[in-house]
Amino acid sequence: MKHLYSPDIESFDALALGLEGAEKMKLRLLSEDAVWIELEPGGHTPDHQHDDKERLVVMSGRGAIKLKDVRKALQANDFVEFYANEQHQVTNTGDGPLVLMCFRNQP
């Protein structure tokens, strides 16, 4: 079992990592298949899809997720599962940070 304390892990600006379309987004790479994502108010992830299954857990904040053309509200403790190649984007709609844990199944 791996145990990490997220504030001890270096945070990277998503645009500096080359993630185009990732406004006001910071990442903490926890492992090969786990990422801590922080979106500032008005920030968003790229509108993207992955070749593998992905799961998101909202740790804190408020936001919205766009799945294809459908938009749904997000709040703390929400869980979202995406299937391979399912287009999605997360946006912070709140006044404070939107914090997410993202887990991906590697093929």
C-alpha positions as CSV (number, residue, x, y, z in Angstrom):
1,M,0.0,0.0,0.0
2,K,1.2,3.5,-0.9
3,H,0.4,6.3,1.6
4,L,1.0,9.9,0.4
5,Y,0.2,13.2,2.0
6,S,-0.8,15.4,-0.9
7,P,0.5,18.8,0.4
8,D,4.0,17.3,0.5
9,I,3.9,16.5,-3.2
10,E,5.1,19.1,-5.7
11,S,2.4,20.9,-7.6
12,F,2.7,21.6,-11.4
13,D,0.9,24.2,-13.5
14,A,-1.0,22.3,-16.2
15,L,-0.2,24.7,-18.9
16,A,3.6,24.5,-18.1
17,L,3.2,20.7,-18.5
18,G,1.9,21.2,-22.0
19,L,-1.8,20.5,-21.3
20,E,-3.5,22.9,-23.7
21,G,-6.9,24.1,-22.7
22,A,-6.2,23.6,-19.0
23,E,-6.9,27.0,-17.5
24,K,-6.1,27.7,-13.8
25,M,-5.3,24.0,-13.2
26,K,-2.6,22.6,-11.0
27,L,-1.6,18.9,-10.8
28,R,0.0,16.7,-8.2
29,L,1.2,13.4,-9.7
30,L,0.5,10.8,-6.9
31,S,1.4,7.7,-8.9
32,E,1.2,6.3,-12.5
33,D,-2.6,6.1,-12.3
34,A,-3.6,8.8,-9.6
35,V,-3.6,12.6,-9.9
36,W,-4.6,15.3,-7.5
37,I,-6.2,18.2,-9.5
38,E,-6.9,21.7,-8.2
39,L,-8.9,24.1,-10.3
40,E,-9.0,27.8,-9.3
41,P,-12.4,29.6,-9.7
42,G,-13.2,29.8,-13.4
43,G,-10.6,27.2,-14.2
44,H,-11.2,24.0,-16.2
45,T,-9.6,20.8,-17.5
46,P,-8.9,20.2,-21.2
47,D,-11.9,18.9,-23.1
48,H,-10.5,15.4,-23.6
49,Q,-10.9,11.7,-23.5
50,H,-8.6,8.8,-22.5
51,D,-8.0,5.4,-23.9
52,D,-8.8,3.9,-20.6
53,K,-11.4,4.0,-17.8
54,E,-11.2,7.0,-15.5
55,R,-12.8,7.9,-12.1
56,L,-13.1,11.2,-10.4
57,V,-13.8,12.0,-6.7
58,V,-14.6,15.6,-5.8
59,M,-12.7,16.3,-2.6
60,S,-14.0,19.9,-2.1
61,G,-15.5,22.8,-4.0
62,R,-18.2,23.2,-6.6
63,G,-18.1,22.7,-10.3
64,A,-19.7,21.2,-13.4
65,I,-18.8,18.4,-15.7
66,K,-19.5,18.3,-19.4
67,L,-20.0,14.7,-20.7
68,K,-20.3,15.0,-24.5
69,D,-23.1,17.7,-24.7
70,V,-24.6,17.1,-21.2
71,R,-23.6,19.4,-18.3
72,K,-24.0,18.3,-14.7
73,A,-23.2,20.0,-11.3
74,L,-20.5,18.7,-9.1
75,Q,-19.9,19.1,-5.4
76,A,-17.8,17.6,-2.6
77,N,-18.1,13.8,-2.3
78,D,-19.4,13.3,-5.8
79,F,-18.0,10.3,-7.8
80,V,-17.9,10.2,-11.6
81,E,-16.8,7.3,-13.8
82,F,-15.9,7.7,-17.4
83,Y,-15.5,4.9,-19.9
84,A,-12.7,4.7,-22.4
85,N,-12.9,7.4,-25.1
86,E,-15.7,9.3,-23.4
87,Q,-15.3,13.0,-24.0
88,H,-15.4,15.2,-20.8
89,Q,-14.4,18.5,-19.2
90,V,-14.5,19.7,-15.6
91,T,-15.0,23.4,-14.8
92,N,-14.8,25.2,-11.4
93,T,-18.1,27.1,-11.0
94,G,-17.5,28.0,-7.3
95,D,-15.8,30.8,-5.4
96,G,-13.0,28.7,-4.0
97,P,-10.8,25.9,-5.3
98,L,-12.3,22.7,-6.8
99,V,-10.2,19.7,-5.7
100,L,-10.5,16.4,-7.5
101,M,-8.8,13.0,-7.2
102,C,-8.5,11.3,-10.6
103,F,-7.8,7.6,-11.0
104,R,-7.1,5.8,-14.3
105,N,-7.0,2.1,-15.1
106,Q,-3.9,1.4,-17.2
107,P,-4.5,-0.9,-20.2
